Amino acid sequence: MEEIGSLRILGSNTEQNFFNETTDNQSVFLKKNEFHVLNSNFVSNLNLTKFNPDSLDIERIAGRTDSLLLLSKTGLKLFLKETNKTIQLKNFAFSTCDQMALVDSFVVVSQGKTACQPGLASKFSLFKINKFTELIYLNQYLSSAIIDLKVMNRRVFMLDADGFVSVYVIKNTSELSKITEVNVSGGEFFRVVPKLNKVLVKTAKGMVQLNYTANNKLEKINEL
């Protein structure tokens, strides 16, 4: 169950074809070749908007509601809300199991050690979408398998298979630099709460609450 104010929405962000959330805190419901954006700023007057971008078979989304990354079996596309059109981006052997994030014009994608690519070494890569809407490769980093990947306040948060929640920033327009990490044993996925600078990590035992401090440190608050 996802809670928005006093409203509760049935859904699960572990189901890649059903529920997700943008970095501007809009809830998105995926339904194959369409998606529905729920403006949850005012729970007394909900606004559910439907988009059907070029009959794309959507598997995952990331980004903001005005510029979304859409991942499908045919690769990665950029959806522009103003025109309701999608732009095919260069395919770097992406799969529907990959995690992805959009920070301004930068794209972060994690790959490897997944059901789609079990034999591929786990890594995450940094790309940039240039003014010609081309996806340009910038850098690559070997890592443990990335379970979940999100953006909060222009920081990239990753949860890996070793149980570490790490925070990265983009430096020198071409690098991802780790600024802090904390271990959460058995982490399965996580949610970010930008207004509170909080991270909630789901584990087999319950939920671990983290605080992202003003000096760019992750700290455990409690375990629920």
Backbone as ProteinMPNN parsed JSONL, in Angstrom:
{"seq_chain_A": "MEEIGSLRILGSNTEQNFFNETTDNQSVFLKKNEFHVLNSNFVSNLNLTKFNPDSLDIERIAGRTDSLLLLSKTGLKLFLKETNKTIQLKNFAFSTCDQMALVDSFVVVSQGKTACQPGLASKFSLFKINKFTELIYLNQYLSSAIIDLKVMNRRVFMLDADGFVSVYVIKNTSELSKITEVNVSGGEFFRVVPKLNKVLVKTAKGMVQLNYTANNKLEKINEL", "coords_chain_A": {"N_chain_A": [[0.841, -1.2, 0.0], [0.554, 2.192, -0.876], [0.929, 5.307, 0.643], [-0.552, 8.461, 0.484], [-0.85, 11.383, 1.861], [-3.962, 11.418, 3.317], [-4.887, 9.501, 1.725], [-4.964, 6.195, 0.493], [-3.362, 4.032, -1.679], [-3.711, 1.131, -3.517], [-1.089, -0.95, -4.346], [2.197, -1.917, -5.539], [5.615, -1.271, -5.479], [7.378, -3.187, -6.174], [6.493, -4.538, -8.288], [7.228, -4.37, -11.494], [5.681, -3.687, -13.681], [3.59, -2.208, -12.768], [3.488, -0.094, -10.647], [5.087, 3.013, -9.997], [7.224, 5.855, -9.221], [7.818, 9.29, -9.817], [10.618, 11.637, -9.796], [9.636, 14.103, -9.148], [7.713, 13.537, -7.387], [5.271, 12.431, -8.274], [2.851, 9.957, -8.602], [2.936, 7.075, -10.626], [1.17, 4.874, -12.643], [1.693, 1.978, -14.348], [0.613, 0.449, -17.326], [1.117, -1.619, -19.438], [1.149, -0.448, -22.649], [0.546, 2.154, -21.897], [0.455, 4.842, -19.516], [-0.523, 6.15, -16.318], [-0.65, 9.16, -14.677], [-0.745, 10.29, -11.432], [-1.591, 13.124, -9.847], [-0.815, 13.958, -6.756], [-0.78, 16.067, -5.028], [-2.936, 17.366, -3.946], [-5.049, 15.765, -2.093], [-7.768, 15.845, -1.862], [-8.731, 16.474, -4.298], [-8.098, 14.708, -6.661], [-6.079, 14.2, -9.543], [-5.98, 12.337, -12.278], [-4.108, 11.551, -14.963], [-3.973, 10.311, -18.241], [-1.628, 8.807, -20.43], [-0.599, 7.783, -23.641], [1.982, 6.866, -25.127], [2.887, 6.661, -28.27], [2.166, 3.956, -28.555], [3.914, 2.402, -27.007], [5.384, -0.383, -25.433], [5.616, -0.353, -22.259], [7.977, -1.002, -19.693], [9.51, -0.035, -17.541], [9.903, 3.101, -15.76], [11.462, 6.341, -15.304], [12.504, 9.489, -13.925], [11.162, 12.824, -14.393], [7.763, 14.061, -14.53], [7.462, 15.706, -16.734], [9.5, 15.027, -18.414], [10.211, 11.954, -19.104], [11.993, 8.876, -18.755], [11.507, 5.982, -20.582], [11.541, 2.571, -20.44], [11.633, -0.241, -22.468], [11.163, -3.407, -24.179], [12.316, -2.856, -26.554], [14.257, -1.037, -26.058], [15.576, 2.084, -24.731], [13.688, 5.025, -24.279], [12.922, 8.527, -24.561], [10.345, 10.34, -23.18], [8.391, 13.096, -23.96], [6.31, 15.267, -22.427], [4.997, 17.555, -23.387], [4.637, 17.214, -26.13], [3.659, 14.682, -26.291], [5.151, 12.655, -27.387], [7.61, 10.125, -28.126], [11.143, 9.648, -28.06], [13.521, 7.691, -29.526], [16.361, 6.464, -27.905], [19.908, 5.851, -28.115], [20.801, 2.443, -27.998], [22.403, 0.719, -25.504], [22.722, -2.084, -25.102], [20.654, -2.424, -23.238], [18.392, -3.879, -20.842], [15.127, -5.049, -19.768], [15.288, -5.527, -17.093], [16.995, -3.74, -16.007], [17.938, -1.092, -13.762], [17.215, 2.41, -13.564], [17.873, 5.98, -13.665], [17.152, 9.49, -13.785], [18.801, 12.519, -13.823], [18.573, 15.767, -14.186], [19.944, 16.285, -17.273], [21.351, 13.966, -17.233], [21.776, 10.426, -17.261], [21.546, 7.511, -15.353], [22.277, 4.11, -15.353], [21.903, 0.838, -14.196], [23.254, -2.427, -14.599], [23.46, -6.023, -15.139], [23.973, -9.242, -13.473], [21.285, -9.96, -13.207], [17.933, -11.299, -13.71], [17.529, -11.025, -16.406], [20.084, -10.672, -17.498], [22.044, -12.642, -16.398], [24.699, -13.504, -16.636], [26.236, -11.28, -17.04], [28.667, -9.025, -15.866], [28.09, -7.11, -12.953], [27.338, -3.654, -12.971], [27.278, -0.037, -13.086], [26.373, 2.721, -15.133], [27.092, 5.969, -16.499], [25.421, 8.332, -18.428], [24.716, 10.949, -20.838], [22.154, 13.037, -22.058], [22.285, 14.841, -24.888], [21.979, 18.134, -26.528], [20.919, 17.468, -28.93], [19.281, 15.414, -28.418], [20.574, 12.967, -28.124], [21.898, 9.983, -26.738], [24.702, 9.9, -24.849], [27.539, 8.101, -23.964], [29.351, 8.256, -20.9], [30.76, 7.268, -18.575], [31.705, 4.34, -16.638], [31.177, 1.958, -13.994], [32.238, -0.755, -12.076], [30.415, -2.868, -9.848], [28.643, -4.221, -6.963], [25.663, -6.161, -7.537], [22.997, -4.061, -8.417], [20.103, -3.423, -6.677], [18.071, -1.547, -6.332], [17.359, 1.798, -7.414], [17.319, 5.244, -7.172], [16.431, 8.787, -7.238], [17.011, 11.615, -5.229], [16.624, 14.919, -4.478], [18.549, 15.679, -6.406], [20.564, 13.895, -5.935], [21.94, 10.633, -6.376], [20.703, 7.616, -5.325], [21.543, 4.338, -4.364], [20.814, 0.896, -3.854], [22.501, -2.005, -3.087], [23.264, -5.541, -3.678], [24.774, -6.404, -1.558], [23.775, -5.129, 0.571], [24.242, -2.412, 0.962], [23.355, 0.973, 1.104], [24.029, 3.533, -0.965], [25.155, 6.841, -1.773], [25.448, 9.034, -4.477], [26.983, 11.719, -6.323], [26.972, 13.777, -9.258], [29.933, 14.698, -10.777], [32.199, 17.008, -12.285], [30.913, 16.95, -14.705], [30.98, 14.427, -15.852], [31.387, 12.267, -14.198], [30.525, 9.923, -11.598], [30.437, 10.273, -8.19], [30.923, 8.78, -5.077], [29.507, 9.761, -2.013], [28.59, 9.042, 0.481], [27.661, 6.165, 2.487], [25.708, 3.472, 3.883], [25.168, 0.471, 5.702], [22.517, -1.768, 5.269], [21.348, -4.563, 6.237], [20.012, -7.186, 4.325], [18.388, -5.639, 2.681], [15.68, -4.977, 0.468], [14.22, -3.264, -1.263], [13.788, 0.308, -1.677], [12.353, 3.467, -0.59], [12.295, 6.979, -1.205], [11.94, 10.05, 0.586], [11.693, 13.066, -0.247], [10.942, 15.631, 0.87], [11.403, 15.327, 3.551], [13.958, 14.443, 3.66], [14.444, 11.716, 4.004], [15.013, 8.149, 3.92], [13.492, 5.094, 3.302], [13.985, 1.776, 3.858], [13.07, -1.352, 2.778], [13.147, -4.447, 4.368], [13.501, -8.013, 5.002], [12.727, -8.289, 7.604], [11.345, -6.035, 8.251], [11.203, -2.535, 8.24], [13.732, -0.152, 7.657], [14.646, 3.01, 8.731], [16.264, 5.78, 7.363], [18.223, 8.768, 7.651], [19.092, 11.53, 5.66], [21.576, 13.694, 6.041], [22.344, 17.26, 6.487], [25.036, 17.589, 6.043], [25.603, 15.756, 4.121], [25.499, 12.978, 4.866], [24.482, 9.615, 5.433], [22.396, 8.32, 7.91], [21.346, 5.873, 10.247], [18.137, 5.828, 11.635], [16.061, 4.358, 12.93], [14.643, 1.018, 13.287], [11.814, -0.473, 12.049]], "CA_chain_A": [[0.0, 0.0, 0.0], [1.269, 3.454, -0.912], [0.133, 6.299, 1.346], [-0.394, 9.843, 0.044], [-1.728, 12.124, 2.753], [-4.952, 10.527, 3.914], [-5.32, 8.572, 0.679], [-4.152, 4.989, 0.377], [-3.465, 3.484, -3.028], [-3.266, -0.25, -3.59], [-0.045, -1.11, -5.356], [3.481, -2.385, -5.046], [6.687, -0.849, -6.371], [8.199, -4.334, -6.556], [5.936, -5.023, -9.545], [7.756, -3.379, -12.425], [4.685, -3.292, -14.677], [2.382, -1.659, -12.15], [3.556, 1.164, -9.91], [6.376, 3.669, -9.849], [7.089, 7.228, -8.767], [8.782, 10.178, -10.441], [11.395, 12.413, -8.838], [8.841, 15.238, -8.683], [6.739, 12.98, -6.437], [3.997, 12.06, -8.87], [2.708, 8.508, -8.694], [2.68, 6.641, -11.996], [0.688, 3.515, -12.763], [2.019, 1.465, -15.67], [-0.334, -0.536, -17.852], [1.635, -1.973, -20.755], [1.513, 0.652, -23.543], [0.052, 3.44, -21.427], [0.69, 5.074, -18.099], [-1.425, 7.106, -15.695], [0.042, 9.989, -13.697], [-1.638, 10.765, -10.38], [-1.138, 14.308, -9.129], [-1.255, 13.698, -5.388], [-0.525, 17.232, -4.184], [-4.168, 17.71, -3.251], [-5.751, 14.479, -2.03], [-9.217, 16.052, -1.946], [-9.084, 16.698, -5.703], [-7.088, 13.941, -7.379], [-6.059, 14.385, -10.99], [-5.352, 11.186, -12.916], [-3.93, 11.851, -16.38], [-3.565, 9.139, -19.014], [-0.77, 9.021, -21.588], [-0.361, 6.61, -24.476], [3.06, 7.363, -25.978], [3.271, 5.921, -29.477], [1.919, 2.516, -28.363], [5.13, 1.797, -26.477], [5.179, -1.405, -24.411], [6.456, 0.175, -21.179], [8.347, -1.9, -18.609], [9.97, 0.772, -16.41], [9.991, 4.54, -15.976], [12.282, 7.124, -14.382], [12.582, 10.89, -14.288], [10.106, 13.733, -14.005], [6.579, 13.864, -15.362], [7.565, 16.449, -17.99], [10.492, 14.339, -19.255], [10.339, 10.622, -18.524], [12.653, 7.786, -19.457], [10.652, 4.805, -20.696], [12.316, 1.395, -20.828], [10.823, -1.324, -23.014], [11.965, -4.471, -24.778], [13.007, -2.307, -27.73], [15.298, -0.117, -25.63], [15.288, 3.236, -23.882], [13.139, 6.173, -24.99], [12.611, 9.726, -23.796], [8.983, 10.809, -23.42], [8.195, 14.525, -23.729], [4.898, 15.47, -22.125], [4.431, 18.643, -24.185], [4.27, 16.738, -27.469], [3.158, 13.314, -26.174], [5.959, 11.863, -28.305], [8.797, 9.47, -27.581], [12.342, 9.707, -28.886], [14.369, 6.523, -29.307], [17.744, 6.75, -27.552], [20.847, 4.808, -28.508], [20.694, 1.269, -27.137], [23.664, 0.164, -25.019], [22.388, -3.429, -24.614], [19.793, -2.327, -22.068], [17.366, -4.911, -20.685], [14.001, -4.591, -18.955], [15.614, -5.724, -15.679], [17.91, -2.686, -15.576], [17.457, 0.046, -12.991], [17.656, 3.645, -14.216], [17.52, 7.232, -13.008], [17.389, 10.683, -14.593], [19.15, 13.715, -13.053], [18.719, 16.796, -15.223], [20.131, 15.615, -18.566], [22.199, 12.794, -17.015], [21.078, 9.154, -17.078], [22.299, 6.454, -14.677], [21.676, 2.802, -15.61], [22.616, -0.308, -13.615], [23.077, -3.641, -15.391], [24.217, -7.209, -14.759], [23.564, -10.113, -12.37], [19.83, -9.919, -13.102], [17.277, -12.403, -14.412], [17.674, -10.793, -17.845], [21.493, -10.764, -17.88], [22.717, -13.249, -15.238], [26.128, -13.694, -16.862], [26.909, -9.996, -17.233], [29.217, -8.437, -14.645], [27.253, -6.004, -12.497], [27.962, -2.34, -13.155], [26.369, 1.064, -13.397], [26.975, 3.6, -16.132], [26.603, 7.34, -16.573], [25.215, 8.837, -19.782], [24.149, 12.293, -20.918], [21.33, 13.339, -23.224], [22.759, 16.145, -25.356], [20.966, 19.036, -27.076], [20.332, 16.826, -30.107], [18.554, 14.269, -27.862], [21.372, 11.759, -28.31], [22.403, 9.418, -25.491], [26.154, 9.845, -24.944], [28.188, 7.366, -22.873], [30.37, 9.036, -20.205], [31.602, 6.53, -17.64], [31.183, 3.048, -16.179], [31.741, 1.555, -12.71], [31.891, -2.092, -11.61], [29.774, -2.787, -8.536], [27.752, -5.327, -6.632], [24.395, -6.038, -8.262], [22.142, -2.988, -7.908], [18.728, -3.871, -6.481], [17.153, -0.418, -6.487], [18.059, 3.015, -7.83], [16.388, 6.371, -7.148], [17.002, 10.129, -7.141], [16.408, 12.528, -4.257], [17.304, 16.213, -4.416], [19.664, 15.633, -7.364], [21.519, 12.876, -5.513], [21.584, 9.294, -6.844], [20.729, 6.635, -4.239], [21.566, 2.96, -4.852], [20.836, -0.223, -2.916], [23.119, -3.133, -3.779], [22.984, -6.88, -3.159], [25.513, -6.568, -0.307], [23.043, -4.429, 1.618], [24.686, -1.034, 1.15], [22.689, 2.105, 0.468], [25.088, 4.494, -1.282], [24.708, 8.098, -2.373], [26.411, 9.549, -5.453], [26.727, 12.995, -6.991], [27.632, 13.918, -10.553], [31.025, 15.668, -10.679], [32.978, 17.299, -13.493], [30.007, 16.683, -15.842], [31.204, 13.124, -16.49], [31.738, 11.262, -13.201], [29.703, 9.688, -10.416], [31.305, 10.21, -7.019], [30.216, 8.351, -3.866], [29.737, 10.688, -0.915], [28.282, 8.391, 1.752], [26.969, 4.883, 2.394], [25.383, 2.824, 5.141], [24.768, -0.912, 5.471], [21.203, -2.214, 5.731], [21.37, -5.991, 5.932], [18.777, -7.762, 3.808], [17.559, -4.649, 1.995], [14.993, -5.497, -0.721], [13.996, -2.077, -2.084], [13.664, 1.462, -0.791], [11.623, 4.66, -1.015], [12.857, 8.234, -0.721], [10.956, 11.066, 0.974], [12.505, 14.277, -0.428], [10.596, 16.744, 1.754], [11.929, 15.036, 4.887], [15.32, 13.91, 3.516], [14.431, 10.392, 4.612], [15.031, 6.965, 3.068], [12.886, 3.933, 3.951], [14.493, 0.562, 3.223], [12.304, -2.555, 3.124], [13.92, -5.664, 4.595], [12.667, -9.173, 5.323], [12.273, -8.15, 8.986], [10.524, -4.845, 8.435], [11.593, -1.315, 7.552], [14.787, 0.638, 8.281], [14.52, 4.427, 8.385], [17.537, 6.489, 7.29], [18.169, 10.215, 7.485], [20.172, 12.104, 4.859], [21.838, 14.914, 6.79], [22.767, 18.457, 5.759], [26.447, 17.43, 5.66], [25.681, 14.67, 3.13], [25.743, 11.687, 5.492], [23.335, 8.754, 5.711], [22.412, 7.829, 9.278], [20.199, 5.063, 10.644], [17.313, 6.405, 12.693], [15.473, 3.243, 13.673], [14.146, -0.114, 12.506], [10.411, -0.682, 12.392]], "C_chain_A": [[0.876, 1.25, 0.0], [0.378, 4.525, -0.294], [0.459, 7.7, 0.848], [-1.356, 10.685, 0.865], [-2.674, 11.169, 3.445], [-5.451, 9.493, 2.917], [-4.408, 7.36, 0.652], [-4.428, 4.35, -0.981], [-2.927, 2.068, -3.028], [-2.228, -0.385, -4.693], [1.244, -1.571, -4.722], [4.572, -1.936, -5.989], [7.704, -1.959, -6.597], [7.67, -4.953, -7.848], [6.287, -4.026, -10.633], [6.734, -2.916, -13.454], [3.484, -2.584, -14.064], [2.566, -0.265, -11.572], [4.972, 1.704, -9.885], [6.129, 5.103, -9.421], [8.174, 8.076, -9.406], [9.523, 10.977, -9.382], [10.696, 13.709, -8.432], [7.599, 14.753, -7.936], [5.344, 12.785, -6.999], [3.947, 10.54, -9.012], [2.306, 8.119, -10.111], [2.277, 5.177, -11.986], [0.928, 3.046, -14.191], [1.019, 0.395, -16.075], [0.036, -0.829, -19.292], [1.914, -0.724, -21.589], [0.848, 1.981, -23.17], [0.454, 3.613, -19.971], [-0.212, 6.198, -17.608], [-0.658, 7.85, -14.611], [-0.978, 10.543, -12.718], [-0.997, 11.954, -9.685], [-1.689, 14.227, -7.715], [-1.006, 14.882, -4.467], [-1.757, 17.629, -3.381], [-5.054, 16.47, -3.227], [-7.258, 14.638, -2.105], [-9.682, 16.254, -3.384], [-8.029, 16.021, -6.575], [-7.219, 14.126, -8.884], [-5.275, 13.243, -11.617], [-5.312, 11.428, -14.423], [-3.379, 10.637, -17.107], [-2.71, 9.562, -20.204], [-0.593, 7.705, -22.334], [0.708, 6.987, -25.5], [3.426, 6.416, -27.114], [3.144, 4.407, -29.324], [3.155, 1.768, -27.881], [4.789, 0.797, -25.38], [6.106, -1.099, -23.24], [6.723, -0.89, -20.117], [8.775, -1.129, -17.361], [9.956, 2.251, -16.788], [10.968, 5.149, -14.978], [12.256, 8.563, -14.842], [11.459, 11.719, -13.719], [8.921, 13.57, -14.954], [6.629, 14.659, -16.662], [8.589, 15.849, -18.937], [10.829, 13.004, -18.614], [11.19, 9.72, -19.404], [11.721, 6.592, -19.441], [11.491, 3.648, -21.207], [11.367, 0.304, -21.292], [11.746, -2.379, -23.606], [12.732, -3.985, -26.004], [14.067, -1.281, -27.356], [14.772, 1.035, -24.799], [14.789, 4.403, -24.735], [12.908, 7.319, -24.017], [11.215, 10.192, -24.18], [8.874, 12.279, -23.044], [6.708, 14.807, -23.595], [4.254, 16.505, -23.04], [3.92, 18.162, -25.54], [3.632, 15.357, -27.459], [3.878, 12.373, -27.145], [7.141, 11.229, -27.575], [9.933, 9.544, -28.588], [13.22, 8.514, -28.545], [15.8, 6.965, -29.02], [18.633, 5.582, -27.95], [20.82, 3.67, -27.502], [22.079, 0.732, -26.797], [23.403, -1.196, -24.372], [21.591, -3.371, -23.316], [18.805, -3.488, -22.046], [16.27, -4.379, -19.776], [14.219, -4.83, -17.465], [16.49, -4.603, -15.129], [17.189, -1.653, -14.715], [17.971, 1.319, -13.656], [17.171, 4.858, -13.437], [17.88, 8.382, -13.93], [17.636, 11.862, -13.664], [19.47, 14.818, -14.05], [18.84, 16.097, -16.574], [21.017, 14.379, -18.455], [21.343, 11.559, -16.727], [22.023, 8.162, -16.41], [21.561, 5.141, -14.891], [22.535, 1.73, -14.956], [22.267, -1.558, -14.408], [23.841, -4.797, -14.749], [23.716, -7.915, -13.514], [22.06, -10.021, -12.114], [19.247, -11.125, -13.82], [17.421, -12.262, -15.916], [19.1, -11.019, -18.33], [22.31, -11.38, -16.744], [24.22, -13.392, -15.406], [26.914, -12.414, -17.028], [27.406, -9.454, -15.899], [28.39, -7.221, -14.242], [28.027, -4.69, -12.551], [26.868, -1.285, -13.206], [27.117, 2.075, -14.252], [26.315, 4.968, -16.099], [26.555, 7.779, -18.034], [24.709, 10.278, -19.698], [23.31, 12.407, -22.189], [21.709, 14.741, -23.699], [21.636, 16.958, -26.002], [20.302, 18.488, -28.329], [19.522, 15.586, -29.723], [19.255, 12.956, -28.202], [21.889, 11.299, -26.952], [23.903, 9.174, -25.631], [26.724, 9.128, -23.724], [29.293, 8.218, -22.255], [31.309, 8.189, -19.365], [30.909, 5.256, -17.177], [31.918, 2.623, -14.916], [31.292, 0.137, -12.381], [31.355, -1.995, -10.188], [29.158, -4.126, -8.182], [26.446, -5.11, -7.393], [23.515, -4.975, -7.61], [20.695, -3.47, -7.863], [17.729, -2.756, -6.761], [17.964, 0.853, -6.709], [17.049, 4.154, -7.901], [17.151, 7.689, -7.038], [16.252, 10.912, -6.073], [17.254, 13.787, -4.196], [18.614, 16.214, -5.201], [20.818, 14.749, -6.892], [21.017, 11.518, -6.0], [21.772, 8.309, -5.698], [20.661, 5.237, -4.844], [21.55, 1.988, -3.681], [21.41, -1.417, -3.642], [22.861, -4.443, -3.052], [23.743, -7.183, -1.873], [24.873, -5.802, 0.841], [23.468, -2.995, 1.864], [23.774, -0.061, 0.401], [23.752, 3.181, 0.283], [24.491, 5.714, -1.968], [25.819, 8.648, -3.262], [25.978, 10.927, -5.944], [27.463, 12.988, -8.325], [28.663, 15.034, -10.453], [31.7, 15.822, -12.035], [32.219, 16.945, -14.774], [30.202, 15.319, -16.495], [31.47, 11.996, -15.505], [30.653, 11.145, -12.137], [30.632, 9.488, -9.23], [30.486, 9.836, -5.79], [30.54, 9.303, -2.72], [29.397, 10.095, 0.449], [27.63, 7.043, 1.487], [26.678, 4.365, 3.789], [24.885, 1.422, 4.823], [23.402, -1.187, 6.082], [21.078, -3.673, 5.318], [20.003, -6.473, 5.447], [17.86, -6.775, 3.12], [16.979, -5.199, 0.699], [14.666, -4.394, -1.728], [13.851, -0.899, -1.134], [12.823, 2.558, -1.428], [12.343, 5.878, -0.469], [11.721, 9.206, -0.425], [11.671, 12.412, 0.927], [12.205, 15.405, 0.554], [11.168, 16.566, 3.153], [13.385, 14.584, 4.855], [15.457, 12.548, 4.191], [14.466, 9.309, 3.535], [14.452, 5.812, 3.87], [13.295, 2.693, 3.177], [13.69, -0.633, 3.707], [13.253, -3.73, 3.254], [12.961, -6.807, 4.903], [12.07, -9.05, 6.725], [11.356, -6.957, 9.2], [11.017, -3.68, 7.6], [12.671, -0.595, 8.346], [14.66, 2.072, 7.786], [15.889, 5.103, 8.458], [17.284, 7.981, 7.14], [19.357, 10.664, 6.642], [20.434, 13.505, 5.39], [22.295, 16.065, 5.894], [24.227, 18.387, 5.334], [26.667, 16.177, 4.817], [26.093, 13.328, 3.731], [24.426, 10.934, 5.639], [23.464, 8.209, 7.122], [21.165, 6.996, 9.54], [19.459, 5.757, 11.778], [16.739, 5.299, 13.566], [15.086, 2.134, 12.71], [12.752, -0.432, 12.98], [10.004, -2.12, 12.163]], "O_chain_A": [[1.823, 1.354, 0.779], [-0.792, 4.645, -0.656], [1.627, 8.083, 0.797], [-2.556, 10.699, 0.589], [-2.239, 10.214, 4.089], [-6.338, 8.699, 3.231], [-3.192, 7.5, 0.778], [-5.579, 4.156, -1.373], [-1.803, 1.83, -2.584], [-2.461, 0.017, -5.833], [1.363, -1.61, -3.498], [4.48, -2.187, -7.191], [8.776, -1.712, -7.149], [8.333, -5.805, -8.44], [5.702, -2.945, -10.691], [6.903, -1.85, -14.045], [2.475, -2.375, -14.737], [1.861, 0.661, -11.973], [5.936, 0.948, -9.768], [4.983, 5.528, -9.273], [9.318, 7.64, -9.527], [9.123, 11.003, -8.218], [11.114, 14.353, -7.47], [6.584, 15.445, -7.859], [4.351, 12.952, -6.291], [4.898, 9.922, -9.489], [1.443, 8.753, -10.719], [2.958, 4.34, -11.395], [0.423, 3.649, -15.138], [0.631, -0.452, -15.27], [-0.614, -0.372, -20.233], [2.847, 0.01, -21.264], [0.618, 2.828, -24.033], [0.757, 2.64, -19.281], [-0.612, 7.076, -18.372], [-0.08, 7.226, -13.722], [-1.951, 11.184, -13.114], [0.024, 11.81, -9.011], [-2.887, 14.406, -7.499], [-1.019, 14.723, -3.247], [-1.645, 18.161, -2.277], [-5.726, 16.157, -4.209], [-7.964, 13.669, -2.382], [-10.88, 16.211, -3.664], [-7.172, 16.687, -7.155], [-8.322, 14.198, -9.425], [-4.051, 13.185, -11.502], [-6.352, 11.501, -15.077], [-2.429, 10.006, -16.644], [-3.016, 10.535, -20.894], [-0.455, 6.646, -21.722], [0.38, 7.384, -26.618], [4.194, 5.474, -26.92], [3.931, 3.658, -29.903], [3.411, 0.639, -28.298], [3.991, 1.098, -24.493], [7.256, -1.538, -23.229], [5.808, -1.594, -19.693], [8.442, -1.526, -16.245], [9.992, 2.609, -17.965], [11.266, 4.555, -13.941], [12.013, 8.837, -16.017], [10.87, 11.373, -12.695], [9.058, 13.012, -16.042], [5.912, 14.327, -17.607], [8.559, 16.127, -20.136], [11.639, 12.936, -17.69], [11.125, 9.785, -20.631], [11.197, 6.229, -18.388], [12.083, 3.731, -22.283], [10.411, -0.036, -20.595], [12.969, -2.253, -23.538], [13.686, -4.629, -26.44], [14.712, -0.71, -28.236], [13.677, 0.975, -24.239], [15.373, 4.732, -25.768], [12.725, 7.114, -22.817], [10.929, 10.414, -25.356], [9.226, 12.664, -21.929], [5.941, 14.61, -24.538], [3.096, 16.354, -23.429], [2.9, 18.642, -26.036], [3.121, 14.899, -28.481], [3.289, 11.42, -27.656], [7.605, 11.731, -26.551], [9.718, 9.507, -29.8], [13.619, 8.347, -27.392], [16.385, 7.736, -29.78], [18.16, 4.455, -28.102], [20.817, 3.903, -26.293], [22.838, 0.34, -27.684], [23.811, -1.436, -23.235], [21.819, -4.165, -22.404], [18.427, -4.015, -23.092], [16.459, -3.374, -19.092], [13.413, -4.38, -16.65], [16.705, -4.521, -13.92], [16.005, -1.374, -14.905], [19.049, 1.311, -14.249], [16.212, 4.792, -12.668], [18.791, 8.275, -14.751], [16.799, 12.18, -12.819], [20.524, 14.799, -14.685], [17.921, 15.385, -16.979], [21.397, 13.801, -19.473], [20.324, 11.638, -16.041], [23.162, 7.99, -16.844], [20.358, 5.056, -14.643], [23.753, 1.711, -15.135], [21.127, -1.731, -14.837], [24.739, -4.592, -13.933], [23.124, -7.305, -12.624], [21.613, -10.005, -10.967], [19.972, -11.884, -14.462], [17.434, -13.262, -16.633], [19.309, -11.502, -19.443], [23.179, -10.713, -16.182], [24.949, -13.402, -14.414], [28.139, -12.453, -17.145], [26.663, -9.424, -14.918], [28.031, -6.4, -15.086], [29.211, -4.631, -12.219], [25.686, -1.599, -13.351], [28.326, 2.26, -14.115], [25.15, 5.112, -15.727], [27.523, 7.617, -18.777], [24.326, 10.757, -18.631], [23.705, 11.935, -23.254], [21.478, 15.72, -22.989], [20.483, 16.527, -26.023], [19.252, 18.976, -28.748], [19.124, 14.804, -30.587], [18.607, 11.961, -28.526], [22.273, 12.118, -26.117], [24.328, 8.342, -26.433], [26.431, 9.498, -22.587], [30.081, 8.832, -22.974], [32.526, 8.367, -19.428], [29.693, 5.11, -17.304], [33.112, 2.878, -14.764], [30.096, -0.151, -12.402], [31.788, -1.143, -9.412], [29.147, -5.052, -8.993], [26.161, -3.999, -7.84], [23.311, -4.989, -6.396], [20.132, -3.874, -8.881], [16.675, -2.988, -7.352], [19.101, 0.97, -6.253], [16.042, 4.052, -8.601], [18.355, 7.706, -6.778], [15.023, 10.882, -6.012], [18.448, 13.733, -3.901], [19.645, 16.686, -4.722], [21.931, 14.855, -7.407], [19.81, 11.277, -6.034], [22.872, 8.181, -5.159], [19.837, 4.969, -5.718], [22.186, 2.221, -2.653], [20.895, -1.819, -4.685], [22.311, -4.457, -1.951], [23.392, -8.126, -1.164], [25.38, -5.827, 1.963], [23.092, -2.412, 2.881], [23.467, -0.252, -0.776], [24.312, 3.682, 1.258], [23.467, 5.633, -2.646], [26.979, 8.719, -2.855], [24.792, 11.257, -5.978], [28.455, 12.279, -8.495], [28.336, 16.166, -10.095], [31.762, 14.881, -12.826], [32.831, 16.672, -15.806], [29.657, 15.066, -17.57], [31.751, 10.874, -15.925], [29.961, 12.111, -11.815], [31.513, 8.629, -9.263], [29.483, 10.481, -5.485], [31.705, 9.618, -2.48], [29.867, 10.594, 1.471], [27.11, 6.8, 0.398], [27.32, 4.767, 4.759], [24.251, 1.206, 3.79], [23.155, -0.885, 7.249], [20.74, -3.974, 4.173], [18.977, -6.206, 6.072], [16.666, -7.041, 2.984], [17.695, -5.819, -0.087], [14.828, -4.593, -2.931], [13.797, -1.085, 0.081], [12.61, 2.576, -2.64], [12.936, 5.821, 0.608], [10.683, 9.193, -1.086], [12.201, 12.862, 1.942], [13.129, 16.07, 1.024], [11.392, 17.547, 3.862], [13.986, 14.365, 5.907], [16.452, 12.265, 4.859], [14.02, 9.512, 2.406], [14.874, 5.573, 5.001], [12.995, 2.564, 1.99], [13.633, -0.901, 4.907], [14.065, -3.984, 2.365], [11.757, -6.596, 5.048], [11.026, -9.638, 7.008], [10.666, -6.876, 10.216], [11.226, -3.816, 6.395], [12.551, -0.439, 9.561], [14.577, 2.322, 6.583], [16.585, 5.016, 9.469], [16.272, 8.404, 6.581], [20.488, 10.238, 6.873], [19.611, 14.403, 5.212], [22.59, 15.878, 4.714], [24.624, 19.047, 4.374], [27.76, 15.61, 4.794], [26.936, 12.624, 3.174], [23.388, 11.527, 5.93], [24.517, 7.693, 7.496], [20.066, 7.356, 9.117], [20.063, 6.213, 12.748], [16.91, 5.302, 14.785], [15.184, 2.28, 11.492], [12.524, -0.639, 14.172], [8.851, -2.48, 12.401]]}, "name": "protein", "num_of_chains": 1, "seq": "MEEIGSLRILGSNTEQNFFNETTDNQSVFLKKNEFHVLNSNFVSNLNLTKFNPDSLDIERIAGRTDSLLLLSKTGLKLFLKETNKTIQLKNFAFSTCDQMALVDSFVVVSQGKTACQPGLASKFSLFKINKFTELIYLNQYLSSAIIDLKVMNRRVFMLDADGFVSVYVIKNTSELSKITEVNVSGGEFFRVVPKLNKVLVKTAKGMVQLNYTANNKLEKINEL"}
